Amino acid sequence: MIVSVLKEAAEEPRVAAIPETVKKLAAKGLTLQVEHGAGERAGFSDAAYEEAGAKMVDRETAISSGDMLLGVQGPDPSQLKGAKKGAYLIGALSPATHPERIGGYAGLGLEALAMEWMPRITRAQSMDILSSQSNLAGYKAVVDAAATYERAFPMMMTAAGTVSPAKVFVMGVGVAGLQAIATAKRLGAQVSATDVRSATKEQIKSLGAKPIFVENVEGIEGEGQGGYAGETSEEYKKAQAELVSGHIAKQDIVITTALIPGRPAPRLISDAQLATMKPGSVIIDLAAEAGGNVEGCVAGETTTVHGVKIVGTVQLARDLAGDAAALFSRNIANFILAFMAEEEGESGGDSARFVLPDDDEIVTGIRLTKDGKIVHERLSG
């Protein structure tokens, strides 16, 4: 079986396999070929891939001969003409934001596997690209906040007086939020955090931050499926808004991370609440691409509203391309290796092949197309 690693578009510096994972896959009997220059922007040279056992090829060869096509972002179907029918396309295929591409993959006869729809179950933790990339995004959000905020983060005792620590408030305590808390604490900030999921309160405390939670309100429905936050009751939303309004007025930096899969990002901060914040405060909105948690946020831009800088982040993990590519490629390799089945070859020796059982929870979670049809229940309706 031939595995082709594709070079990404100009705006995407990450790559779906690094020399380390090339070695791991080759050790299982897979033949690896990498499109020329695929890893350069993430710091991985063609020579390093060749040393790891991969063959460097042009794009046409990579697509036409690959039994597996690995990518970070899902390519436009027009770029995959000539691909083998039945070949696997594996990567972050954006079925929610680019549904038109999925029909194109089906039309080409590809079996499209969207890694961002990986079920959040114990068995799949090492394959979860959203968690690995969110971890880096949470870290980078704080670094960007420190660069944008025009004051120091830690308390400083000087002969000229004391510099007070920055007050950082993290809204949404998933993978990105937890890393943001930890990073802000390392930089010396005074950190607080909130989430609709009550179970996160102890996690916040364990990182040395102050939990800010609505208490004694009925109708909380925040314990969403798969480790994500869900919708909350109207009573809770009202109480949360009042609590946040009083708290963010005292904050220097706010980092919002709240997302609900398949839906627009929940609105956490309104224009009226922005008006209560101190001029020069900074908000990093990690949900900008899904509509933003903050009113007035524009994806990919920094806007100033009521004297508050709102940074609409887009794919923050890209800014840490080397580490992001390493984690992403390990997620991909872990997935492939988990479904490699040993079998006896015709000559009597053992070989391995890639097998995706139709009744496997991981397979049904990420498989979008098969045999020329769209098969995922979230898309087939």
FENHULIN-V299527 format. One record per residue. N is the residue number from 1. PSI is psi in radians with two decimals (none if undefined). D_CENTER is the distance of its C-alpha to the mean C-alpha in whole Angstrom. Layout:
n:N psi:PSI d_center:D_CENTER
n:N psi:PSI d_center:D_CENTER
This chain:
n:1 psi:2.31 d_center:29
n:2 psi:2.22 d_center:27
n:3 psi:2.10 d_center:23
n:4 psi:2.25 d_center:23
n:5 psi:2.05 d_center:20
n:6 psi:2.57 d_center:19
n:7 psi:2.41 d_center:19
n:8 psi:2.93 d_center:17
n:9 psi:2.93 d_center:18
n:10 psi:-0.60 d_center:19
n:11 psi:-0.08 d_center:16
n:12 psi:1.85 d_center:14
n:13 psi:-0.22 d_center:15
n:14 psi:2.94 d_center:13
n:15 psi:2.63 d_center:14
n:16 psi:-0.08 d_center:14
n:17 psi:2.48 d_center:17
n:18 psi:2.92 d_center:18
n:19 psi:-0.64 d_center:22
n:20 psi:-0.81 d_center:21
n:21 psi:-0.45 d_center:20
n:22 psi:-0.80 d_center:22
n:23 psi:-0.77 d_center:25
n:24 psi:-0.74 d_center:23
n:25 psi:-0.69 d_center:23
n:26 psi:-0.58 d_center:27
n:27 psi:-0.34 d_center:28
n:28 psi:0.14 d_center:28
n:29 psi:0.10 d_center:30
n:30 psi:2.58 d_center:27
n:31 psi:2.12 d_center:28
n:32 psi:2.31 d_center:25
n:33 psi:2.44 d_center:26
n:34 psi:2.32 d_center:24
n:35 psi:2.40 d_center:24
n:36 psi:2.25 d_center:26
n:37 psi:0.11 d_center:24
n:38 psi:-0.61 d_center:20
n:39 psi:0.01 d_center:19
n:40 psi:-0.77 d_center:21
n:41 psi:-0.24 d_center:19
n:42 psi:0.04 d_center:17
n:43 psi:0.31 d_center:20
n:44 psi:1.99 d_center:21
n:45 psi:2.80 d_center:25
n:46 psi:-0.67 d_center:26
n:47 psi:-0.65 d_center:29
n:48 psi:-0.65 d_center:26
n:49 psi:-0.73 d_center:25
n:50 psi:-0.69 d_center:29
n:51 psi:-0.54 d_center:30
n:52 psi:-0.16 d_center:27
n:53 psi:0.14 d_center:29
n:54 psi:2.71 d_center:27
n:55 psi:2.35 d_center:29
n:56 psi:2.26 d_center:28
n:57 psi:2.94 d_center:29
n:58 psi:2.99 d_center:29
n:59 psi:-0.72 d_center:26
n:60 psi:-0.76 d_center:29
n:61 psi:-0.74 d_center:30
n:62 psi:-0.75 d_center:26
n:63 psi:-0.75 d_center:26
n:64 psi:-0.48 d_center:29
n:65 psi:-0.14 d_center:29
n:66 psi:2.30 d_center:26
n:67 psi:-0.43 d_center:26
n:68 psi:2.30 d_center:22
n:69 psi:2.01 d_center:20
n:70 psi:2.30 d_center:17
n:71 psi:2.83 d_center:14
n:72 psi:-1.06 d_center:11
n:73 psi:2.54 d_center:12
n:74 psi:2.14 d_center:14
n:75 psi:2.75 d_center:18
n:76 psi:2.40 d_center:20
n:77 psi:-0.50 d_center:23
n:78 psi:-0.38 d_center:25
n:79 psi:-0.08 d_center:24
n:80 psi:0.26 d_center:24
n:81 psi:2.39 d_center:28
n:82 psi:-0.08 d_center:30
n:83 psi:2.63 d_center:27
n:84 psi:2.42 d_center:29
n:85 psi:2.33 d_center:29
n:86 psi:-0.07 d_center:27
n:87 psi:2.61 d_center:25
n:88 psi:2.32 d_center:21
n:89 psi:2.01 d_center:19
n:90 psi:2.20 d_center:15
n:91 psi:-2.88 d_center:12
n:92 psi:1.70 d_center:9
n:93 psi:-0.05 d_center:12
n:94 psi:0.93 d_center:11
n:95 psi:-0.46 d_center:14
n:96 psi:-0.65 d_center:14
n:97 psi:-0.37 d_center:14
n:98 psi:1.05 d_center:16
n:99 psi:-0.42 d_center:18
n:100 psi:-0.44 d_center:21
n:101 psi:-0.52 d_center:20
n:102 psi:-0.71 d_center:20
n:103 psi:-0.60 d_center:24
n:104 psi:-0.70 d_center:24
n:105 psi:-0.74 d_center:22
n:106 psi:-0.73 d_center:25
n:107 psi:-0.51 d_center:28
n:108 psi:-0.10 d_center:27
n:109 psi:0.28 d_center:27
n:110 psi:2.62 d_center:24
n:111 psi:1.75 d_center:22
n:112 psi:2.24 d_center:19
n:113 psi:1.92 d_center:16
n:114 psi:1.84 d_center:13
n:115 psi:-0.40 d_center:10
n:116 psi:-0.19 d_center:8
n:117 psi:0.32 d_center:11
n:118 psi:2.24 d_center:12
n:119 psi:2.47 d_center:14
n:120 psi:1.33 d_center:13
n:121 psi:2.80 d_center:16
n:122 psi:-0.75 d_center:18
n:123 psi:-0.42 d_center:19
n:124 psi:0.11 d_center:15
n:125 psi:-0.69 d_center:13
n:126 psi:-0.08 d_center:14
n:127 psi:0.02 d_center:12
n:128 psi:1.69 d_center:9
n:129 psi:-0.54 d_center:6
n:130 psi:-0.74 d_center:3
n:131 psi:-0.78 d_center:6
n:132 psi:-0.70 d_center:7
n:133 psi:-0.58 d_center:4
n:134 psi:-0.61 d_center:4
n:135 psi:-0.80 d_center:8
n:136 psi:-0.65 d_center:9
n:137 psi:-0.67 d_center:8
n:138 psi:-0.71 d_center:10
n:139 psi:-0.86 d_center:13
n:140 psi:-0.52 d_center:13
n:141 psi:-0.70 d_center:13
n:142 psi:-0.71 d_center:16
n:143 psi:-0.75 d_center:17
n:144 psi:-0.66 d_center:17
n:145 psi:-0.74 d_center:19
n:146 psi:-0.61 d_center:22
n:147 psi:-0.56 d_center:22
n:148 psi:-0.64 d_center:23
n:149 psi:2.24 d_center:25
n:150 psi:0.58 d_center:28
n:151 psi:3.06 d_center:29
n:152 psi:2.72 d_center:29
n:153 psi:-0.93 d_center:26
n:154 psi:2.83 d_center:29
n:155 psi:2.41 d_center:32
n:156 psi:2.23 d_center:35
n:157 psi:1.99 d_center:38
n:158 psi:2.91 d_center:41
n:159 psi:-0.41 d_center:44
n:160 psi:0.00 d_center:44
n:161 psi:3.12 d_center:42
n:162 psi:2.36 d_center:39
n:163 psi:2.10 d_center:35
n:164 psi:2.60 d_center:33
n:165 psi:2.62 d_center:30
n:166 psi:2.51 d_center:27
n:167 psi:2.06 d_center:26
n:168 psi:2.28 d_center:22
n:169 psi:2.12 d_center:21
n:170 psi:2.18 d_center:18
n:171 psi:1.91 d_center:17
n:172 psi:1.90 d_center:15
n:173 psi:1.08 d_center:14
n:174 psi:-2.65 d_center:11
n:175 psi:-0.84 d_center:10
n:176 psi:-0.74 d_center:9
n:177 psi:-0.73 d_center:12
n:178 psi:-0.72 d_center:14
n:179 psi:-0.61 d_center:13
n:180 psi:-0.73 d_center:14
n:181 psi:-0.88 d_center:17
n:182 psi:-0.73 d_center:18
n:183 psi:-0.76 d_center:18
n:184 psi:-0.66 d_center:20
n:185 psi:-0.72 d_center:22
n:186 psi:-0.56 d_center:23
n:187 psi:-0.02 d_center:23
n:188 psi:0.21 d_center:26
n:189 psi:2.83 d_center:25
n:190 psi:1.97 d_center:26
n:191 psi:2.41 d_center:23
n:192 psi:2.84 d_center:23
n:193 psi:2.75 d_center:20
n:194 psi:2.81 d_center:20
n:195 psi:2.73 d_center:19
n:196 psi:-0.26 d_center:20
n:197 psi:2.01 d_center:20
n:198 psi:-0.46 d_center:23
n:199 psi:-0.34 d_center:22
n:200 psi:-0.18 d_center:20
n:201 psi:-0.77 d_center:23
n:202 psi:-0.57 d_center:24
n:203 psi:-0.72 d_center:20
n:204 psi:-0.82 d_center:21
n:205 psi:-0.67 d_center:25
n:206 psi:-0.40 d_center:24
n:207 psi:0.06 d_center:22
n:208 psi:0.27 d_center:25
n:209 psi:2.89 d_center:24
n:210 psi:2.15 d_center:26
n:211 psi:2.37 d_center:24
n:212 psi:1.83 d_center:25
n:213 psi:2.56 d_center:26
n:214 psi:2.32 d_center:28
n:215 psi:2.58 d_center:31
n:216 psi:0.74 d_center:33
n:217 psi:2.23 d_center:32
n:218 psi:2.76 d_center:32
n:219 psi:0.33 d_center:30
n:220 psi:2.21 d_center:26
n:221 psi:0.58 d_center:24
n:222 psi:-0.15 d_center:21
n:223 psi:1.38 d_center:20
n:224 psi:2.99 d_center:18
n:225 psi:2.61 d_center:17
n:226 psi:0.36 d_center:15
n:227 psi:0.00 d_center:14
n:228 psi:2.75 d_center:13
n:229 psi:2.62 d_center:16
n:230 psi:-2.92 d_center:18
n:231 psi:2.74 d_center:21
n:232 psi:2.84 d_center:24
n:233 psi:2.80 d_center:27
n:234 psi:-0.67 d_center:29
n:235 psi:-0.73 d_center:31
n:236 psi:-0.77 d_center:28
n:237 psi:-0.72 d_center:26
n:238 psi:-0.80 d_center:30
n:239 psi:-0.68 d_center:30
n:240 psi:-0.73 d_center:26
n:241 psi:-0.72 d_center:27
n:242 psi:-0.72 d_center:30
n:243 psi:-0.80 d_center:29
n:244 psi:-0.73 d_center:26
n:245 psi:-0.76 d_center:29
n:246 psi:-0.52 d_center:31
n:247 psi:-0.78 d_center:28
n:248 psi:-0.36 d_center:26
n:249 psi:-0.37 d_center:30
n:250 psi:-0.02 d_center:30
n:251 psi:2.66 d_center:27
n:252 psi:-0.63 d_center:26
n:253 psi:2.34 d_center:22
n:254 psi:2.32 d_center:20
n:255 psi:2.07 d_center:16
n:256 psi:2.37 d_center:15
n:257 psi:0.16 d_center:11
n:258 psi:2.20 d_center:13
n:259 psi:2.53 d_center:11
n:260 psi:2.03 d_center:13
n:261 psi:2.32 d_center:12
n:262 psi:0.06 d_center:14
n:263 psi:2.82 d_center:16
n:264 psi:2.64 d_center:16
n:265 psi:2.42 d_center:15
n:266 psi:2.49 d_center:17
n:267 psi:2.06 d_center:20
n:268 psi:-0.56 d_center:20
n:269 psi:2.13 d_center:22
n:270 psi:2.97 d_center:25
n:271 psi:-0.68 d_center:27
n:272 psi:-0.67 d_center:30
n:273 psi:-0.64 d_center:28
n:274 psi:-0.66 d_center:27
n:275 psi:-0.34 d_center:31
n:276 psi:-0.20 d_center:31
n:277 psi:2.77 d_center:29
n:278 psi:2.41 d_center:31
n:279 psi:2.40 d_center:31
n:280 psi:-0.13 d_center:29
n:281 psi:2.81 d_center:26
n:282 psi:2.39 d_center:22
n:283 psi:2.24 d_center:19
n:284 psi:2.00 d_center:16
n:285 psi:1.80 d_center:14
n:286 psi:-0.16 d_center:10
n:287 psi:0.33 d_center:11
n:288 psi:-0.69 d_center:13
n:289 psi:-0.37 d_center:12
n:290 psi:0.35 d_center:13
n:291 psi:-0.29 d_center:16
n:292 psi:2.51 d_center:15
n:293 psi:-0.25 d_center:17
n:294 psi:2.27 d_center:19
n:295 psi:2.30 d_center:22
n:296 psi:-0.08 d_center:23
n:297 psi:2.42 d_center:19
n:298 psi:2.12 d_center:19
n:299 psi:2.27 d_center:16
n:300 psi:0.06 d_center:16
n:301 psi:2.78 d_center:19
n:302 psi:2.08 d_center:21
n:303 psi:2.75 d_center:23
n:304 psi:2.11 d_center:26
n:305 psi:2.16 d_center:27
n:306 psi:0.58 d_center:30
n:307 psi:0.03 d_center:30
n:308 psi:2.25 d_center:26
n:309 psi:2.16 d_center:24
n:310 psi:2.02 d_center:21
n:311 psi:1.96 d_center:18
n:312 psi:1.59 d_center:15
n:313 psi:2.59 d_center:12
n:314 psi:2.06 d_center:11
n:315 psi:1.05 d_center:8
n:316 psi:-0.53 d_center:9
n:317 psi:-0.44 d_center:8
n:318 psi:-0.53 d_center:10
n:319 psi:-0.17 d_center:13
n:320 psi:0.95 d_center:13
n:321 psi:-0.70 d_center:13
n:322 psi:-0.90 d_center:15
n:323 psi:-0.70 d_center:13
n:324 psi:-0.74 d_center:10
n:325 psi:-0.69 d_center:12
n:326 psi:-0.81 d_center:13
n:327 psi:-0.76 d_center:11
n:328 psi:-0.80 d_center:9
n:329 psi:-0.57 d_center:13
n:330 psi:-0.67 d_center:14
n:331 psi:-0.82 d_center:12
n:332 psi:-0.82 d_center:13
n:333 psi:-0.72 d_center:17
n:334 psi:-0.67 d_center:17
n:335 psi:-0.87 d_center:16
n:336 psi:-0.82 d_center:19
n:337 psi:-0.53 d_center:21
n:338 psi:-0.37 d_center:21
n:339 psi:0.38 d_center:23
n:340 psi:2.11 d_center:25
n:341 psi:2.29 d_center:29
n:342 psi:2.37 d_center:32
n:343 psi:2.78 d_center:35
n:344 psi:2.23 d_center:38
n:345 psi:3.01 d_center:39
n:346 psi:-0.54 d_center:42
n:347 psi:0.03 d_center:44
n:348 psi:-0.29 d_center:43
n:349 psi:2.81 d_center:40
n:350 psi:2.49 d_center:37
n:351 psi:3.05 d_center:34
n:352 psi:2.55 d_center:30
n:353 psi:2.77 d_center:29
n:354 psi:2.12 d_center:26
n:355 psi:2.18 d_center:26
n:356 psi:1.73 d_center:24
n:357 psi:2.36 d_center:26
n:358 psi:-0.42 d_center:26
n:359 psi:0.17 d_center:26
n:360 psi:2.36 d_center:23
n:361 psi:-0.64 d_center:21
n:362 psi:-0.78 d_center:18
n:363 psi:-0.83 d_center:19
n:364 psi:-0.43 d_center:20
n:365 psi:-0.60 d_center:17
n:366 psi:-0.25 d_center:15
n:367 psi:2.11 d_center:18
n:368 psi:-0.70 d_center:19
n:369 psi:2.68 d_center:22
n:370 psi:2.44 d_center:25
n:371 psi:0.70 d_center:29
n:372 psi:0.14 d_center:28
n:373 psi:2.68 d_center:27
n:374 psi:2.14 d_center:24
n:375 psi:-0.18 d_center:24
n:376 psi:2.37 d_center:21
n:377 psi:-0.47 d_center:22
n:378 psi:-0.18 d_center:20
n:379 psi:-0.46 d_center:21
n:380 psi:-0.31 d_center:24
n:381 psi:none d_center:26
